[in-house]
Structures are given as C-alpha cells and as structure tokens.
Amino acid sequence: MENMRDLQDSVIEQLEHDINKIMMLMEKMNGHLNQQDPLYEDLLNTQLFGLSRVVDFLVRLKLLSRIEGKSIMNNLEITISKSHETFKVS
C-alpha cells in the first residue's frame, strides 16, 4: 500500500504543478487581454475543463477521492475569482 500512497502523492504534486501553470497563464493573459475578451474566457475555460477531466479520470482510477477532486476544483475556482477581483481593483 505504500506504493499506492506514493502514487497518490505524485498525482497531487502533478495536479499542483498543472494548477500553477494555469495561474501563470492567467497572469500573462491579464497583462495582454481584458477579462471580458472572449479569447480570455475561452482560454481559461479550456484550461479548467481540461483539468476537470484529468481530476475526473484520477477519481475513476481511485488515485484521488471524489472529495479531494471537488476540493481541488473548488479551490482553483475561488483562487481565479479572487484573482479577477484583484485585477479589477488594480
């Protein structure tokens, strides 16, 4: 079972890496695109959809619990919302 735990830890680490890439992409887009721009929305939605599919796949493989998967996606959406608010204020 230790190998399974190591695998699950690796899964979480990789998801965190993917989330960081999404956040970096958002920061770069904020400097070049208006958040109301359809391209901005399409890029962000595509990234979130892709990540949600990965999370769903990992849940089906039982490498991630459904609760962990929902928590990851909810936390990312909250972070993105806060980022949007910060960008609007500045």
N, C-alpha and C positions, 0 to 999 in steps of 0.2 A: 504493500500500500504506500510505502514511502515514494516509490517511483510515480504513483498517481498524484501524490501531493506535489512532487517536483514538477510534474507536467502541468498541474493546475496553476502553480506559482508562475511557471513560464508563460502560460496563457494570459494571466493577469498582467504580467510585465509587458507582453507584446501589445495587449489592448491599451495599456497606459501609453506606450510608445505611439500607437496609432492615434490616440486622443490628442497627444501633444502635437502630432503632425497636423491634425485638423485645426487645432488652436493656432498654430503658426501660420497656416494658410489663411485663417480668418484675419489675423493681424496684418498680413501682407495685403489682403483684399481691402481692409479698412483704409489703408493708405491710398488705394487706387480707385475703388468703386464705392458708390453710395450704397448704403444698406437697402435702399428701395429699388436699386437696379436689379432687373430680372436675372442678369448674369450672376450677381452676387447670391441671390436666393437659390438659383439653380445649382451653383457650385456647392453651397452649404448643404442644401437638401440632398444632393448626390452623395456627399461625404457621409452625412448622417444615415442615409438609407443603407449605404454600403456597410457601415459599422454595425448597424442594427441587424443586418443579415449575418454578419460574422458572429455577433453575440448570439443570435438565434441558433446558428449552427453549433456553436460551442455548448449551448444549453442542451440541444438534442443529443450531443455526444456525451453529456453528463460531465463535461470538463468545467462547467460553470453552472451554478444553481440558477434557477429562474429568478430568484430574489436578487442575486448578485447581478445578473444581466439587466434587470429592470433598474436597479440602483445605478449601475454604470451609465445607462442611457439617460436616466432622470438627472443625474449629477451633471452630465455633459450639457443637457438642455438648459439647466439652471445656470451653468457657467456661461453658456452662449448668451442667454438672456441678460445676465449681468454685464457681459462684455458689450452688448448692444446698448444698454443703458449708459454705460461709462463713455462709449464712443459718442452717443448723442449729446451728453453733457459737455464733453471737451471740445 
